[in-house]
Amino acid sequence: MTTVVAAVIEREGRILIAQRKRTGQHPLKWEFPGGKVEPGEEPEAAVVRELEEELAIRARVDHEIMHYEYQYPERPPILLIFYRVTEFAGEPQNLDFEQIAWVERGSLGDHDFLEGDADFIRVFKTAP
């Protein structure tokens, strides 16, 4: 099973979200930055690597928030792991997305997120 990590990057009460490019899979859907864990790689290390590649930041992973399995139609199931990131070096730069945005936690549901993120958003947007 493929493991996919997602970084919930928080700064000043806002969450960084990213919109997929219009030319790839799931065009223009919103997501949390992250990606697939490479063979032999620890999930936390994958978060750090992905954020360097996608946003040019050096992140420090705080803790796992949630994980669950999800299966997109006609695809093998994946394990999604969401990690909290509250400390990072550098200013996020959009290196891999249509756009990035800082949004309030309560407004996450206003964006057209990937279907795999829906369960997480339902719980997270109202959590203390």
Protein Blocks (a to p, Z undefined) as FASTA:
>chain_A
ZZdddddddeehiacdddddfklghihiacdedddddehiafklmmmmmmmmmnopacdd
fbdfbdcddddehiacddddddddfbdedjdddfkbfbdcdddfklmmmpccdfklmmmm
mmmmmpZZ
